[in-house]
């Protein structure tokens, strides 16, 4: 049972890391290279779509890691799992305090309604997102190492 939970947790967290990595280093760069207002409109749509899914994914990942830590409390890798869980908590706190407020504004923008500093706000979101991606990659690596 524990090994099934471990595999499910690593897959769920790993796919989340992959999606967030792709947003940071592929999707946003593609959108930023589009002509006219297409990139901003694409980011707004992405903010609506992923903004609806990611809270469940982040919290679900944290729940799975918590279950793994509890179920495998006496296993040698539990310290790594607990540390990974702490990093996921950091990513959730970062999301709520830093990224979500910008995303909530940006997902409503159109070329007619966006503020004058919209590019600066998107750049700030990108910088925070890079840090969040690093945090969740570290969490994922710790989970993988916990099985070794």
N, C-alpha and C positions, 0 to 999 in steps of 0.2 A: 504493500500500500504506500509506504513512504517513497519508494523509488518511483512509483507512478506520479505522486505529487511533485517530486523533484523534477521529473521530465516535463510535466505540464507547466510548472513554474518557469523553468528555463526557457521553454518554447514561448510562453506568453511574454515574458520579459524580453527575450531576444527579438521577437517580432516587433515589440514596441520600440526597442532600441533601433531596429532597422528602419522603421517608419520615421522616427524622429531624426535619425541620421540622414535619411533621404530628403526630408523636408529641409534640413539645414544646408546640405551640401549639393543637392541636385535640384529639387523642385523650386526652391526660392531663387536659385541662380537662373533657372530657365525662365521663371516668371519675370524676373528683373530684366531679362534680355528681350522681352517682347516689346513691340512698338506701342506707342501712344499710351493709352490707359489700360491696356490689356493686362499687364502685370499686376497693377493695383486691384483690378477687378478679380483677377485670379486669386490673389492673396485674400481678398474679402470672402470669396466663395470657399476657399480652403479653410479660412478661419471659422466659418459657419459649420462646415462639414466636420472637420477634425475637432473643433471646439465642442461638438455634441458627443463625440465618441471618446476622446482622450480622458476625460475625468473618470469614466468607468474603467478604462484600461489601466490608468495609474493606480487607482484605488484597488482594483481587482488584483493587480500585480503585488501590491503591498499586502493584501489579505493572503494571497498564496504564499508569499515569503514568510509571513507570520505563522501560518499553519505549518510550513516546513520547519521553522525554528522550534515551534512547540512540539511537533511530532518527533523531531530528531534531536531533542534537547541534549541527549547524552552522547551524540555522535561527535567525532573529532572536528568536523567542519562547521559545527554550529556557530562558532564565533564569527566565521566568515559570512554565514547566512544572516546573523543579527546585524553585522556591519552593513551588509547589502541592504537590509531592511531600513537601517538608519539613513543610508544614502537615498533610498526611495522616498523616505519621509522628507528629506531635504529637497528632493525634486518636486514633491507635491507643494511644499511651502513656497518654494521659488515660483512655481506655476501660479499659485493663488495670489501671491503678493506682487509679483513682477510681470509675468507674462499675460495672465488672463485679463487684467485691466486694459492692457494695450490691445489684445485680441478682441475684447468686447467692443472697443471703439472701432477698430479697423474693419471688423466684419460688417459694419453698417455703412461704411464709406462708399460713396460713388464719386465719379469725377466731379460732380456738381457740389457734393456735400463734404468732401474731405477737407480737413483743416490745412492751413498753410504749411505746418510743420509735419505733414504726414510722412514724408520720407525719413525724417529724423526719428519719428516714433517707430517706424518699421525697422530702421537700423538698430535702435535700442532693443527692440524685440529680438532681432537676430543675435545680438551680442549676448543677451540673457539666455537665449535658446542654445547657443554654442556651449555655454557653461552647463546648462541642464543636460545636454547631450553627453558631455564629459562625465557628469555625475552618474547618469543612468548606465553608461558604458562601464564605469567602474563597478557599479552594483552588479551588472550582468557578469563581469569577469569574476567577481567574488563568488557568485552563485556557481559558476562553472568550476572554479577552483575548490569549492566546498565538496564537490563530488570526487575530487582526485584523492 
